[in-house]
Amino acid sequence: MISGLLTRADILALNIIQLDDPLQADERCYDLASYDFRLGDEYIFPEIKNGKIVTNKCSDSSGILIIEPYSCVIVSTFENVKLPANIAGRFDLRISWVLAGLMLQVGTQIEPGYWGKLWGILYNMTNKRIMIKQGEKLLTVEFFTTTRPTDIDVSQVEKVTDIKKFLTHELMTGTLNLLLEDARKVERSIFKRFGILQVLLIAVVTLVLSIVLPLVITKFTYDKDDFPMVTQTAIELLKEDLYITTKDKIYNDLKLHLQHQLDSLKNKQVSPKIIRQFQNEINIINQKLSEENK
């Protein structure tokens, strides 16, 4: 028997694609020699609550799956697949989602005789949220015949529809987005405890000392006449210029950071009180820069 890739007509004739509700079939999911599986309802984030794996549903959140920056999620397909003993499949993420910043990790091959939904782990590799609607095309699957039928008895195969049965190994509980969130918590704690101006002062002092100390050593060396071409006036001017430049850069960097945070908060429609607090901090920095440049 010669193996080969199944066409659209073959996939339809063998009834490989099955739906819980036949009325939800979509002819647009069929291509010439492949089928596009859609995002299913159930998904799992890599976390355990009260010792249990929590299954979420897109239908509980307006039918949309939200994948946070640098995070991952275990997803299921909308369709079921039912394979004969002589047909296998391979699937991967649609290129449009790859270009959007997603990466898929799966076992790639669907074994002959398999019956049920498909599962995979989606990684958001970007610094922005990615949203996928339930029922949106997600995976492309190709089916092909084997050189001979396998030994599996398809009449004894049980349908797999529970996403938790996909988790045959211990579920990961720590991802990059959790590490970043811990870093954000530390940052918020520092600003809450010391205030923005105190943190700014610490940064200024630290950087200025790192510049002035080498210059002091240079002056000491100059006083011992080891560098006769360097003058005391040149050293003082250099110290003053570096101090002003460094301090202005810190003020401006902090101002840009706060403005970015302020714009983000406005888009999230947070309380006016919080927005005023950020605006006040920006005004203080503007005043400091104005005073320094006089």
N, C-alpha and C positions, 0 to 999 in steps of 0.2 A: 504494500500500500504506500502510495506517495503522499507525503505531508504537504500542506499548503495553507496559505492565508485565506480565511473565510471572507466572502464578500457580504455586502448588505443583504442580498437575497438569501444567502446561506444562513446568516444570523437570524433572519426572520423565519425561515422555513424550519429551523431547528428549535425555535421558541427559546432561545438562550436567555434573552432579556425578559424578566418577569417583574410585575408590579403588584403591590398589595391592592391597588385600585387600578384596574385596566383603563379606566377613563382618564387617568393622568399620564397616559402614554404621549410621547412627543416625537413625531416623525423627524423633527429637525435634529434629534440626537444621533440619527444614523448618518454615517458617511459612506463612501464607496466601499471601504473595507475595514470599518471600525465603528465603535459606538462611544458616545460621550456620556459618561455617568454623571449624574447630578448630585449636589450636596444633599445629604439626608438630614433627618431631624435631630438625631442624637449625636452628642459629642462629649468629650471628657478632657478637662484641663489636668495637667500633671500635679494634682494635689490630693491629699487624703484628709478628710474631715471626720473626727471622732472615730478613727480607725477604719473608715469606709471610703471606697471610691465613689465619688459623686458623679452621676450621669446628668448632663444638662440637655435641654431641648431648645432648638431654634424657635419653635412655636411658642415658647414661653417668653421670648424677647423680640416680639414683632417680626419673627421669621428671619432674623439676621444673626449670623455668627460674627463676633468681633474678636479678632486676634490682636492682642496688644503687641507693641514693639518688642522685638527680640524674644518673644514667647512662642510656645508651641501648643498644639491641641490635637487630640486624637479624634478623627472625624469618621463618619460612616456615609455610605452612598444611599441615594434615594431608591435606586433600583436594586433588585436581586438578580443574581446570575445563576443559571442552572446548566451545568456542563455534562455532556455525555462522557462515556469512558474513553473516548478517543479524541477529545478536544481539550486543549489547554488555552490559557490566555495570558497576556502580558499587558500591564497598564502603567501609566505615568501621568504626571501633572500636565494639564494643557499649557501650552507655551505662553498664553496670555497671562496666566497667573505667575509663571516663572519670571516674566518681565516685570511684573508688579512687585516682586520681591519675596515670593513664597518658594519654599523648597519642600519636597515630599520625600518621606522615607517609608518604603514599603518592602514587602517580600518580593515584589515585582511579578512573580508568576502565580497564576491561578491554576491549581492542579486539576487534572481531569476528574470529573465526578463531583466537583464542589457545587454546593447549593447554598446560597445566602447572599448577604450584603458584602461589600468590600470595605476594608478599613485602611487607614494610613495615618501617619503623623505629619502634620503641616507645621513648618517653621516659618515664622515671620522674621526675615533677615533685615528688615528696615527699622528706622527709628520712628515710624508712623503706624497708626492703626490700619489694619486691613479688614474690610468688611465684605462678607460673602452672603448673598441671599440664599435661603433654603430653596432648593430646586434649580440653582444656577449650575451651568455646566462646569465640572471640576476636573474629571479624569477622562483620558482617552484610552480605550481598551481595544486590543486586537486579539482575534481568536484564530487558532490554527489547528489543524489535525495532526495527530501523532502518526508515526510510521506504522504502528499497529495498536489495537485496543489495549488498554491497561487492564490489570487484574481486578480493579475495583468493581464492586457490585452496587450500581447506582440506586437500586431499589432499597438498599439498606442505609443510604446516606440521609442524615437528619439536616433539616434546614437550620442555618445559623443566622439568627437575627439579633441576638443580644450583643451589644458592643463590648460588654465586659468579658465575653468569652474570647474576644480578641487578645485580651491581656493575659497571656500564658506565662509571662515573666513579671517580676516585681516592677511596679509602676515607679518611674522616676518622679522625684518630688522637688528637685532643685534645678531651675533653669536660669539663663542669663538675665531675664527680666526681673527675677526675684533678687538677684545680686544687685542690679541697678536700683531696685526699689529700696534695698537696705542702705545703699549709698545716699539716696535721696532723703531717707529718714535721718541719717546722720547730719546731712547738710541742713535740713530743717531744724534739727535740734540745736545745732551751733548758732544759727541765726536767731532762733527763739531765745536762747539763753543769753547771748552776748549782744544781739542787735547788729544791724548792718554796719553802722559806723564803727563799732568796736572791732568787728572783723576786718573792716577796711584799714583801721589804724594798725592792727597787728600785721597785715600784709605789707603796708607801707614801711613800717619799722624794719621788718624782716628783709625786704628787698633793699632798702637804703643801707642797712648795715652791711649787706653782702657787697655793696658797691664802695662804701666809704672805707671799710676796713682795709681792703687792698690799697686804697689810695693813701691811707695813713702810713702803711708799711712802705709805700713808695716814697713818701715824704721823709720818713726816717732814713731811708737809703740815700735820698738826695742830700740830707743834712750831713751825711758822712762823705759827701763829695764823690760818690761812686758814679753818679750820672750828672756830670757838669753841664750837659746840654739842656737839662730840665730846670725850669725856673719855678720858684714858689708861686708866682702869679698864675702860671699855666696850670699847676695842680689845683689851686683854689677855683679857677674858672671851670675846670673839668668836673670837679666835685659838684659845683652848683648846677651845671648843665645836666649832669646825670641825675641828680636828685629831682630836679623839676620835671625832666622828661619821664622818669620812672613814675613819679607821683601822678602826673597827668594821665599817663597810660592806664594806671590802675583805676583812677576815677572814671575814665571813659569806658574801660572794659566793664566795670560794674554797672555803669549807667546803661550800656547796651544790654547787659544781662537782665537788668530789672525791667527795661522797656519791653524786651521779648516776653518775659513772664507776664507783664501787664497786658500785652496784646493777647496772650494765650488765655488769660483769665477773662478778658472781655468776651472772647469767642465762646467761652464755656458758661457765660451768663452767671457768674458768681455774685455774691452780695456786694452792693456798692461800697460798704465799709472796707472790705478787703482791698478793693480797687483803689480807694482813697489812700489807704496805708501805703501801697506801692507807689502811688503818684507823689505822696509826700516825701518818700525816700528819694525819688528821682529829683524832686525840686531841691532837696537839701544838697545833693551832689552837684546840681547845676549852680547853686549858690557858691559852693566851695570852689568849683572851677572858675567862676567869675571873679571871686576874690583873689585866687592865685594868679590870674592873668592880668590883674590891674597893675 
